[in-house]
Amino acid sequence: MNVPDIITTLSGIYAITYILDSLIEVNTDLNILKKNKERHTTAYNIIDDITIKNEVENQKYFPKEISYPKELKEIVIEFKNYIEPENFTICSQRLKDLKINYITILKDIKKYLQNFCENEGSYTPQNNTIDIYKIFSKKNVLSHEFLHMASSKDENCGFHLITRFEDAEIGRGLNEGYTELLNKRIWKYKNNSYRQNVKIVRLIETLFDDPKEMENAFFNNDLDKVFLQFLKYGTKEEFFEIMTNLDNLATTNQIIFSNVDNIKTQLKLYEIIKRSNDPKKITNFENILDENKFIKKLRHGKIILDKPNLKSKTK
């Protein structure tokens, strides 16, 4: 057999081999594709089942159609994206009946003048109404009052509990501080009201292993949850002392008294958190505490309180 014939024969053999290999390879690929398709189909079915289940579950928490004042649209969307789904059920019914009342001099001169210097807004659980008192209303005022609505049940609002039978109430200062903390946290406001209360509430929050525990207690009017957590490190007397100081901070207009009361309360909480012997909690607490430069110097011994004199190591 000459060379050309050999080449022709080899080419034929190569062609046949190539075709056979290709057929085998194609068949293998088809088998892989078939298996993948079966796997994917199973996966898609599982995903579809989960999606359908989640949609059904979410409908319980997020009804598709809730009518509420149009100026709350962005507030409600951001709130729903932040909040735990089950907590949204607490406010969904109230949201349907919520009313927003803008108080102006022409509309209600007596109510306007009574509140102009004290409040920018308020929420009344009994009639489910947000009152906005100032002409130049802001989104952060509306969202703060919205949170009061979202955490209300009957006459109780968040951590502010009222007992009509005993004519008693507790937790107003804690409630305003935590409401504004969430207001800032959810909607990313740089400035906030109730600043002293917010600072103290952030310190109280460090008593919890998970901040979400305090958040859930807030939306369920569960002041007892905060009280019981506090009792792990502090006493009942200390708890009511701090609640009283928070109420004073939320209601007094005396700046000097507020600042002194604020510092005393923070230092009292520092004593309490150290009893936990939890390095992480104590460190988190100290980081928040040291945002106040005076307290930071006091804590690090750069300022010495020596009754009746105040001595400072710094010029």
matplotlib code that plots the C-alpha trace (Angstrom):
import matplotlib.pyplot as plt

x = [0.0, 1.4, 1.6, -1.5, -3.6, -2.3, -3.3, -6.7, -7.3, -6.1, -8.3, -11.3, -10.5, -10.0, -13.3, -15.2, -13.5, -14.3, -18.0, -18.3, -16.5, -18.8, -21.9, -20.7, -19.8, -23.1, -24.9, -23.0, -23.7, -27.4, -27.4, -25.8, -28.3, -31.1, -29.9, -29.4, -32.8, -34.3, -32.3, -33.2, -36.9, -36.9, -35.1, -37.4, -40.4, -38.9, -38.2, -41.7, -43.2, -41.2, -42.1, -45.8, -45.6, -43.8, -46.3, -49.2, -47.4, -46.5, -50.1, -50.9, -48.4, -48.5, -52.0, -51.8, -54.3, -54.2, -55.6, -53.8, -53.0, -50.9, -48.2, -47.2, -46.4, -42.6, -42.7, -44.7, -42.6, -39.3, -41.0, -42.1, -38.6, -37.1, -39.6, -40.0, -43.1, -45.0, -44.7, -46.3, -49.6, -49.7, -50.2, -51.9, -55.4, -54.7, -53.1, -56.4, -58.2, -55.3, -56.1, -53.7, -54.8, -52.8, -53.3, -53.0, -53.9, -56.9, -58.2, -57.7, -56.0, -56.3, -54.8, -52.2, -50.9, -50.9, -48.6, -46.6, -43.8, -43.7, -44.5, -44.2, -46.6, -48.4, -50.3, -53.6, -54.3, -57.9, -59.0, -56.0, -55.0, -51.7, -51.7, -49.1, -48.9, -46.4, -46.9, -43.5, -44.0, -41.1, -40.9, -39.0, -41.9, -44.5, -42.4, -41.9, -45.7, -46.2, -44.0, -46.2, -49.2, -47.4, -46.6, -50.0, -52.6, -55.6, -54.3, -50.7, -48.1, -44.8, -43.2, -45.5, -48.1, -51.1, -53.3, -56.5, -57.8, -54.8, -54.4, -50.7, -48.4, -44.8, -42.3, -43.0, -39.4, -38.2, -40.8, -40.0, -36.3, -36.7, -39.2, -36.8, -33.9, -35.9, -37.0, -33.3, -32.3, -35.0, -35.1, -31.5, -32.1, -28.9, -30.6, -33.2, -35.4, -35.2, -31.4, -30.7, -33.4, -32.1, -28.6, -29.8, -32.0, -29.0, -27.2, -30.2, -30.3, -26.8, -28.4, -29.9, -28.0, -29.8, -31.2, -34.1, -35.4, -36.0, -37.5, -40.0, -40.9, -41.5, -44.0, -45.8, -46.1, -43.9, -42.2, -41.9, -39.4, -37.1, -37.8, -36.9, -33.7, -32.7, -33.2, -30.5, -28.0, -29.9, -32.5, -36.2, -35.4, -32.7, -35.1, -37.8, -35.1, -34.0, -37.5, -38.3, -35.1, -36.1, -39.6, -38.0, -35.7, -38.7, -40.8, -38.6, -37.5, -34.8, -31.6, -29.2, -31.3, -31.6, -27.9, -27.1, -29.9, -28.7, -25.1, -26.2, -28.4, -25.6, -23.2, -25.7, -26.3, -22.5, -22.4, -25.2, -23.7, -20.4, -22.2, -22.8, -19.1, -19.7, -16.7, -18.6, -21.6, -19.3, -17.2, -20.3, -21.6, -18.3, -18.2, -21.6, -20.8, -17.6, -19.5, -20.0, -16.5, -17.1, -18.1, -15.1, -12.7, -14.5, -14.3, -10.6, -9.7, -8.9, -11.7, -12.0, -15.3, -14.3, -17.2, -17.9, -15.3, -14.9, -11.3, -9.9, -6.5, -6.9, -6.4]
y = [0.0, 3.3, 6.4, 8.1, 5.0, 4.8, 8.4, 7.9, 4.8, 6.6, 9.6, 7.3, 5.6, 9.0, 10.2, 7.2, 7.4, 11.1, 10.5, 7.7, 9.8, 12.8, 10.6, 9.2, 12.7, 14.1, 11.3, 11.9, 15.7, 14.9, 12.6, 15.4, 17.9, 15.6, 15.0, 18.7, 19.5, 17.0, 18.5, 22.0, 21.1, 19.7, 22.8, 25.1, 23.3, 23.6, 27.3, 27.8, 26.1, 28.3, 31.4, 30.6, 29.7, 33.0, 35.0, 33.4, 34.0, 37.6, 38.3, 37.8, 40.4, 42.7, 43.0, 44.1, 46.9, 49.2, 52.6, 55.3, 59.0, 59.6, 61.6, 58.4, 56.4, 56.7, 56.3, 53.1, 51.6, 52.1, 50.9, 47.7, 47.1, 47.5, 45.9, 42.3, 41.0, 39.9, 43.3, 44.9, 43.2, 45.3, 48.5, 47.3, 47.7, 51.1, 52.3, 51.8, 54.2, 56.6, 60.3, 63.2, 66.5, 69.7, 72.3, 75.9, 79.2, 79.6, 76.1, 75.9, 78.9, 77.6, 74.2, 75.7, 78.3, 75.7, 73.4, 75.6, 76.2, 72.6, 70.1, 69.7, 66.8, 64.3, 61.1, 60.3, 56.5, 57.0, 58.5, 57.2, 60.7, 62.4, 66.1, 68.2, 71.6, 73.6, 75.1, 73.9, 70.2, 67.8, 64.2, 63.3, 64.6, 62.6, 59.4, 59.8, 60.1, 57.2, 55.0, 56.0, 54.7, 51.6, 50.6, 51.5, 49.2, 50.6, 53.5, 52.1, 53.3, 51.4, 51.5, 54.2, 52.4, 54.0, 52.4, 54.4, 52.4, 53.4, 56.7, 55.9, 55.9, 54.8, 54.8, 58.0, 59.1, 55.6, 55.5, 58.9, 58.0, 54.6, 56.0, 58.6, 56.1, 53.9, 57.0, 57.9, 54.3, 53.5, 56.7, 57.7, 61.2, 63.0, 65.2, 64.1, 65.2, 63.9, 63.6, 63.0, 60.3, 58.7, 58.5, 56.8, 54.4, 53.3, 52.5, 50.5, 48.7, 47.2, 45.3, 43.0, 40.3, 41.2, 44.7, 43.1, 41.8, 45.4, 46.3, 43.5, 44.4, 48.0, 46.9, 44.6, 47.2, 44.9, 47.1, 44.1, 42.7, 45.7, 45.5, 41.8, 42.3, 45.2, 43.1, 40.8, 43.5, 46.2, 46.5, 47.5, 50.8, 51.6, 50.8, 53.2, 55.9, 55.7, 55.7, 58.8, 60.5, 59.7, 61.1, 64.3, 64.6, 64.2, 66.9, 69.5, 72.7, 73.4, 72.9, 72.8, 70.3, 68.1, 68.0, 67.1, 64.5, 63.1, 62.6, 61.1, 58.6, 57.5, 57.0, 55.0, 52.8, 52.4, 51.0, 48.6, 47.3, 46.5, 44.1, 41.9, 41.0, 40.8, 42.4, 42.8, 44.6, 46.8, 47.8, 48.6, 50.6, 52.5, 53.4, 55.0, 56.6, 58.2, 60.2, 62.7, 64.4, 65.4, 61.8, 60.4, 62.7, 61.8, 58.1, 58.2, 60.3, 63.5, 65.2, 64.5, 65.2, 66.1, 67.4, 70.2, 71.3, 70.2, 69.8, 69.3, 68.0, 69.8, 73.5]
z = [0.0, -1.1, 1.1, -0.4, 0.2, 3.8, 4.4, 2.9, 5.1, 8.2, 7.4, 7.1, 10.4, 12.1, 10.6, 11.9, 15.3, 15.5, 14.6, 17.2, 19.9, 19.0, 19.3, 22.7, 23.9, 22.7, 24.4, 27.6, 27.4, 26.8, 29.9, 32.0, 30.6, 31.3, 34.9, 35.4, 34.1, 36.5, 39.4, 38.3, 37.9, 41.5, 42.7, 40.9, 42.4, 45.8, 45.3, 43.9, 46.9, 49.3, 47.3, 47.3, 51.0, 51.8, 49.8, 51.7, 55.1, 54.2, 53.3, 56.9, 57.9, 54.9, 53.5, 49.9, 50.3, 53.3, 53.0, 55.0, 54.7, 51.5, 53.3, 55.1, 52.0, 52.2, 55.9, 55.7, 53.0, 54.9, 58.1, 56.5, 55.1, 58.6, 60.9, 61.8, 59.9, 62.9, 64.5, 61.5, 62.4, 65.6, 63.6, 60.4, 61.8, 63.4, 60.2, 58.3, 60.6, 61.3, 61.0, 60.7, 62.0, 61.1, 63.8, 62.6, 64.3, 62.1, 62.7, 66.5, 68.0, 71.6, 70.9, 68.6, 71.1, 74.0, 72.1, 69.7, 72.2, 73.6, 70.8, 67.1, 67.1, 69.3, 69.0, 70.8, 71.1, 72.1, 68.8, 66.7, 65.6, 64.9, 65.6, 63.9, 65.7, 63.7, 60.3, 59.1, 59.8, 59.1, 58.1, 61.3, 63.4, 61.4, 61.5, 65.3, 65.8, 63.4, 65.6, 68.6, 66.6, 65.4, 69.0, 70.6, 72.0, 73.8, 75.9, 76.1, 73.8, 73.5, 76.9, 78.2, 80.3, 81.9, 84.6, 84.9, 87.9, 89.9, 88.2, 87.5, 84.6, 84.0, 81.2, 79.4, 79.3, 78.3, 75.6, 74.1, 74.1, 72.5, 69.9, 68.8, 68.8, 66.3, 64.4, 63.8, 63.2, 60.6, 58.6, 59.1, 60.6, 61.7, 64.3, 66.7, 69.6, 73.2, 72.8, 76.4, 76.6, 73.5, 74.9, 78.1, 76.2, 74.1, 77.3, 78.6, 75.3, 76.1, 78.9, 76.3, 74.5, 71.3, 70.6, 68.8, 72.1, 73.3, 70.0, 70.1, 73.7, 72.5, 69.8, 72.3, 75.2, 77.3, 79.8, 82.0, 79.6, 80.2, 83.9, 84.2, 82.1, 84.3, 87.4, 86.3, 87.2, 89.1, 91.8, 91.6, 93.4, 90.9, 88.0, 89.2, 90.0, 86.4, 85.0, 87.1, 85.8, 82.2, 82.8, 84.2, 81.2, 78.8, 80.5, 82.1, 80.4, 83.0, 81.0, 84.0, 85.9, 82.8, 82.2, 85.8, 85.9, 82.6, 83.8, 87.1, 85.3, 82.9, 85.7, 87.7, 84.7, 84.4, 88.0, 87.1, 83.8, 85.4, 87.7, 84.6, 84.4, 80.6, 78.8, 75.6, 77.2, 79.3, 76.3, 74.2, 77.2, 77.6, 73.9, 74.2, 77.5, 76.3, 73.6, 76.4, 76.8, 80.4, 81.4, 79.4, 81.4, 84.6, 83.9, 83.0, 86.1, 84.3, 86.3, 90.0, 91.8, 95.4, 97.4, 97.7, 95.2, 91.5, 90.6, 87.2, 86.1, 82.8, 82.2]

ax = plt.figure().add_subplot(projection="3d")
ax.plot(x, y, z, "-o")
ax.set_aspect("equal")
plt.show()
